[in-house]
Amino acid sequence: MLGGAALLACCLAGTAQAKDYGIMGATFPIAEPDLLEVIRARLLRAQQLGELDRMNQKFVETAQAAVRRPKPVAGITPAKETREWLFDPGITISEDIRDAKGNMMAAKGQRFNPLHYVGLHRSFAFIDGDSPEEMAWALAQGDPDKLWIVMVKGSPLDRMKELKRRFYFDQQGVLTGRFGITHTPALLTRKGDGLEIREVALARKEALH
């Protein structure tokens, strides 16, 4: 049995006559402009006006500036007193580790010390690269084959050109955060099964005035 709406539709289809009521108001096409074409048109417009070249140049300059002088690590200040501590790099395995064949490589709860498997043949000096005192201190800690100098502020590239030595940067404070370093300069060296970290208070010119 047909429902009320279906029955009404059938009745109207049998009795209604089509009429032309003409055009009521303005009409518009339903299709929307292609988004890629809009973007393309804007890029062409920007290129014609020289804006695209200026944008590209600004991007290149910003990228070069970030490489030459990375964003300083937040929260690092000059050491006002010397302090040292031991850092245990060992971790406790949270679940069994097996190889591709299912053989047990390490059991849950087992302590793992990476220093037992990977040698640490260099020390690391963390410094403010803009500080003459910290730079002089770091250079006196060892040759490049024994010491890596890691900046938390400054320009590694400028110092490399000036001193003909490789410098590194603690991007986003990953290393200082991991080892709990909050002041510079700081020296990290291996000591037995752990790492010895020492923050050093230096006499600074600005502190003497």
N, C-alpha and C positions, 0 to 999 in steps of 0.2 A: 504494500500500500504506500503511495507517495506521501511524503511529508508535506506540511503546509507550505513551506517555501518552494519546494519542487513543484507542487501543484500550481501555485501562483505563477511560477516561471513558465510553465507549459501553457497556461491560459493566456498570458501576455504575448507569448510567441505566436499564438494562433490568431489573436485579434488586433495587435498593434500594427500601425502602418508607419513606415520610415518617413521622416520629414526633414528637410534641410532648413535649419534655423539660421544659417549664415555664420560668419566669424564674429565671436564676441571678444573684443580686446586683442592685444598683441599676443603673438605666439613665439615660442622659443624652441630651438632644437633640444632634444632630450640628452643627446650624447655630451659628456663632459670633455674638455680638452685633455689630451694625453699629458700626464705629469712629466714624462721625460722630455716632451717637446717644450713644455714650459721652462724646465730647467735648462735645456739646451739654448733656448732663446735668451734667457737671462745671462748665461755664460757668454754667449756671443756678444750681447750688449755690453757686458763688463769688459770683454776683450777689446771691443771697439773703443771704449772710453779709456782704456789703459788701466782699469781697476784690477784686472786679473793679474797683470804683471806686477803691480804693486802688492797684491795679496801674496803672490808667490815669493816675491823678494822678502816681504816681512816674515813669511814662514821660514825661509832659509836662514834669515838673520836670527830669528828666535831659536831655531834648532842649533845653530852654531854657538850661540851664547850659552845655551843649556849644556852643551858639550864642553865648552871652554871653562865655564864656571857653573858647576851644578848647584842646585839649591842646597844651602847649608843644612847640616843635620840639626834638627831642633833639640833643644834641651841640653846641649853640650856647652859647658863654661870652663874657663881657665881654672886649673887646680890651685887651690889656696893652701892645701896641706897635702903632704905625701901620705898615701895609703896603699896597701897591697893586700891581695887575697888570692886564694887558690880557686880555680874553677874546675869542676869535675865534668868532663865532656861525655861521660858515660850515660847511657839511657837504659831503661828497663823495657824489654820487648813486651808489647801488649797482647800479642797473639803469635801462634806458631808460624814459623816461616819455612816453607818447603820449596824445593826446586821444581822444575817442570815435570820430573818423574815422581814427585810426591815424597822424595826423601827429606827427612827432617834436617834443616840447616841451623835453626835456632828455636828453642822452646820458649813458650810464653813464660814470662817472669824472669828470664835470663838477663843478666847485665851484659851490655855490649859497650866496649870502649874503643872508639875508632882509632885511637892512638896506638892500639895493639896491632893494627893492620895497615895504617897509613902513617908514614913517618912525617914528622914536622921538622924540617931542616932549617927553617927560617924563623926569625922573630918578626913581630909586627909592631910598628910605632904608629900610634894614632895622634894626629896633630891638627891644629888650626894652621892651615897653609899660609895664612896672611900674617902670622906672628913670626917675626924674625927670631925671637928667642926660642920658640918651639921648633922652628926649622933647623936652627943651629944645633939644638939638642938632639934632634932626630938624626941628623947627618953624622953626629959623633957616636951613635949607637952601633954602627956596623956598616960594612960594605954592602952594595946591592945584592951580592950573592948570599948574604947572610941576613939581610934585613929588608923588609918591604915597608915603605912609608905610605900610610893610608891617611888621606885628608878627610876631615869632617867639614872643612870650609876652605875656600880658595880655588885656585886654578891649577890643576895638575899639568895641563898642557903648557902653560906659561913657565912653570917650574922645570918641566922636562927640557924645554928649549934653553932655559937659562943655565941649568946645572948638568945637562947631559946625563940625566938619570931618570929612570922610570918611576912615576908616582901613581898612586891609586886613589880612588875616592869611595867612601862608604855610602853608596847610594841608598837613600831612604833610611839610613841608620841601622841597616840590617846587622852588621857586625857589632857595633857598639851596644846596640840593644840586646843582642844575644849574650854578650859577655858582661853586661851591667856597667859599662864604662859611661860615666857622666861628666868627666872632666879630662882635659888634655893639658900637657901631653901624657900619654899612657903607653906602656910597653907590655907586650904580651909575649911570653916565652914558654917553652915546654919545661916542665919540672916533673920528672918521673912519669906517673900515669895521669897527671893533670896539667893544667896551664896556670902559670903564675902571671898575675896582672898587677901592674903597679902604676898608679897615677902619681905624677911628680910635680911638686910645687916649685916653680922657677922664679928667680928674681927678674922682674920686668921693668923696662924703662918707665912705662907709665905709672908704675907703682912707686917709683922713686921721687916723683915730683910732688 
